[in-house]
Amino acid sequence: SGLPMPDDADSSHPKVKELIDLVLWSEGQVWCSPERHGAMTGVFKSQIDWIPLSMGAIRPSQGKTLAVMQVCGGSQSFNAVNQMRVLGRWMRMFTIPNQSSVPKAYLEFDEAGRMKPSSYYDRVVDVMEELVKFTLLLRGHGNYLVDRYSERKESAEELAKRVNQRDI
């Protein structure tokens, strides 16, 4: 709550800073959106849009694990989770194979807001267990797995330019 829409504030906004700090802190993330009109919500996409692809030499989301889930008001669909998978890949995250989609979500929660026992509940637990397992497997290996030739080459070229400028 309180996160502004992209381009309505700058990255110094306290809620934007909080979001970016949390992304930097995390090893793994869970993205869950309602599906509305066949897509993830605009509010959810706007939150993701605040996460920069790079901050100087740092890519805040790169190498982190990601689980995607959605809830639906009607029949089961996978549009929102598919869109989140594309976003996760774009942000160089490791999206786990498992995912969850809960149809008629309004029937799946009790008065206290807890999910009722069901096969959908079991699937959410399965997704969370898989996220933990992949996060542990990738721990300490993320930098190696996202190391790219093109970026190493670009960094070497930039360093050579700086060295040459100092010599002049």
Backbone torsions as a table, in degrees:
resi	resn	phi	psi	omega
1	SER	NA	139.7	176.5
2	GLY	92.7	-3.8	177.9
3	LEU	-74.4	124.5	-178.1
4	PRO	-72.3	164.1	174.3
5	MET	-69.3	147.9	176.9
6	PRO	-56.1	141.5	179.8
7	ASP	73.4	-1.1	173.6
8	ASP	-91.0	-9.5	179.2
9	ALA	-153.6	172.9	176.5
10	ASP	-105.3	177.5	-173.2
11	SER	-70.8	-3.2	176.1
12	SER	-85.7	-5.3	178.0
13	HIS	-57.9	135.1	-176.2
14	PRO	-54.6	-38.8	-179.1
15	LYS	-73.0	-32.8	176.3
16	VAL	-68.1	-44.6	177.9
17	LYS	-60.4	-42.0	178.8
18	GLU	-60.8	-45.2	179.4
19	LEU	-61.5	-47.2	-178.4
20	ILE	-65.3	-40.1	176.7
21	ASP	-60.4	-41.0	179.4
22	LEU	-67.5	-38.4	177.4
23	VAL	-64.0	-44.5	178.8
24	LEU	-62.8	-38.2	-178.1
25	TRP	-70.2	-36.0	-170.9
26	SER	-71.3	151.9	169.8
27	GLU	-100.5	-31.8	179.8
28	GLY	-142.1	156.3	-178.0
29	GLN	-136.1	154.7	173.8
30	VAL	-120.1	121.6	174.9
31	TRP	-108.5	127.3	179.4
32	CYS	-136.8	128.0	-179.9
33	SER	-135.2	145.4	166.8
34	PRO	-66.7	151.8	171.4
35	GLU	-97.8	122.7	178.0
36	ARG	-127.6	130.4	-179.5
37	HIS	52.2	39.2	174.7
38	GLY	76.8	18.6	-177.8
39	ALA	-152.0	165.8	171.3
40	MET	-63.8	159.7	-177.4
41	THR	-73.2	152.8	176.0
42	GLY	-62.4	-35.5	179.1
43	VAL	-62.6	-44.0	179.5
44	PHE	-64.3	-45.8	179.2
45	LYS	-60.5	-38.6	178.5
46	SER	-63.3	-36.7	176.8
47	GLN	-62.8	-45.4	179.9
48	ILE	-63.4	-36.8	-179.0
49	ASP	-63.0	-19.2	176.8
50	TRP	-77.3	-16.8	-179.2
51	ILE	-82.1	113.1	-177.5
52	PRO	-70.0	148.0	176.1
53	LEU	-72.2	-28.8	175.6
54	SER	-151.6	150.6	174.7
55	MET	-131.3	84.4	-172.5
56	GLY	68.5	-122.9	-179.9
57	ALA	-85.9	-5.2	-176.4
58	ILE	-100.0	134.1	172.0
59	ARG	-110.8	102.4	-169.6
60	PRO	-53.6	-37.7	-175.2
61	SER	-98.1	-12.9	-174.1
62	GLN	-60.1	131.7	175.1
63	GLY	83.3	0.0	179.9
64	LYS	-89.3	151.8	176.7
65	THR	-83.1	154.6	-176.6
66	LEU	-141.6	132.0	169.9
67	ALA	-112.4	139.2	179.5
68	VAL	-119.6	139.5	179.6
69	MET	-145.6	158.7	175.8
70	GLN	-146.1	158.6	171.2
71	VAL	-121.2	148.2	-178.2
72	CYS	-125.9	148.2	175.5
73	GLY	-83.4	-22.0	-178.7
74	GLY	-122.8	-135.0	-177.2
75	SER	-68.1	161.6	-176.6
76	GLN	-69.1	138.6	178.6
77	SER	-145.1	169.1	-179.8
78	PHE	-131.4	17.9	-177.5
79	ASN	-63.3	-47.7	-177.4
80	ALA	-64.9	-44.3	179.7
81	VAL	-65.4	-36.0	177.4
82	ASN	-64.5	-41.3	177.7
83	GLN	-65.4	-39.1	179.0
84	MET	-67.2	-34.6	175.7
85	ARG	-61.4	-43.3	178.4
86	VAL	-61.9	-45.4	178.4
87	LEU	-61.4	-44.6	178.9
88	GLY	-59.9	-42.5	178.3
89	ARG	-64.6	-42.2	179.1
90	TRP	-60.3	-34.4	-178.3
91	MET	-91.5	11.1	175.9
92	ARG	60.7	42.2	176.8
93	MET	-100.8	156.8	175.9
94	PHE	-94.4	99.5	-178.6
95	THR	-84.8	123.9	-176.6
96	ILE	-66.6	155.7	-178.4
97	PRO	-65.6	-36.2	-175.7
98	ASN	-77.9	155.4	177.7
99	GLN	-155.6	170.5	-179.2
100	SER	-136.1	139.3	173.6
101	SER	-135.4	121.7	-176.9
102	VAL	-109.5	108.7	177.5
103	PRO	-78.3	157.0	179.8
104	LYS	43.1	52.3	-174.9
105	ALA	-57.7	-27.9	179.7
106	TYR	-61.2	-18.5	177.9
107	LEU	-92.8	-10.9	-170.1
108	GLU	-96.9	2.2	-177.6
109	PHE	-125.3	144.7	178.6
110	ASP	-85.1	-177.7	-177.1
111	GLU	-62.2	-27.6	-179.5
112	ALA	-85.2	-1.6	179.0
113	GLY	87.9	7.1	178.6
114	ARG	-90.6	146.0	179.6
115	MET	-72.3	134.3	-180.0
116	LYS	-74.1	152.1	174.9
117	PRO	-60.1	130.4	178.9
118	SER	-172.1	175.9	175.5
119	SER	-65.4	-28.5	176.9
120	TYR	-68.8	-40.5	176.4
121	TYR	-61.1	-45.3	179.2
122	ASP	-58.2	-39.9	-179.5
123	ARG	-65.4	-41.2	177.4
124	VAL	-60.1	-43.5	177.7
125	VAL	-62.8	-42.8	177.2
126	ASP	-57.8	-44.4	-179.9
127	VAL	-62.4	-44.1	-178.8
128	MET	-65.4	-41.4	177.0
129	GLU	-61.4	-42.6	-179.7
130	GLU	-65.7	-38.8	177.4
131	LEU	-60.0	-45.5	179.4
132	VAL	-62.0	-44.6	-178.9
133	LYS	-61.8	-47.6	-180.0
134	PHE	-66.0	-37.2	178.5
135	THR	-63.3	-43.1	178.0
136	LEU	-65.8	-40.9	179.0
137	LEU	-63.3	-36.2	-177.7
138	LEU	-86.0	-15.2	-177.6
139	ARG	-54.8	125.8	178.7
140	GLY	84.7	-7.0	-178.7
141	HIS	-114.8	-5.7	-175.3
142	GLY	-57.4	-45.8	-178.9
143	ASN	-61.3	-40.8	178.2
144	TYR	-63.7	-43.7	-175.3
145	LEU	-70.7	-26.1	-179.3
146	VAL	-104.1	5.7	176.5
147	ASP	-68.1	126.7	-174.3
148	ARG	-124.2	137.5	178.9
149	TYR	-54.6	-48.2	-175.8
150	SER	-61.0	-37.0	179.2
151	GLU	-73.8	-37.6	176.0
152	ARG	-62.8	-42.1	179.6
153	LYS	-62.7	-46.0	179.7
154	GLU	-62.3	-42.5	178.4
155	SER	-63.2	-40.9	179.2
156	ALA	-65.0	-39.8	178.5
157	GLU	-65.2	-41.2	178.3
158	GLU	-64.7	-40.7	177.7
159	LEU	-63.4	-42.5	178.9
160	ALA	-62.8	-39.1	177.6
161	LYS	-62.3	-44.7	180.0
162	ARG	-63.4	-41.2	178.7
163	VAL	-64.2	-43.9	179.1
164	ASN	-64.0	-37.9	179.4
165	GLN	-65.8	-35.3	178.5
166	ARG	-69.1	-33.5	-179.2
167	ASP	-72.3	-21.7	-176.3
168	ILE	-78.9	NA	NA
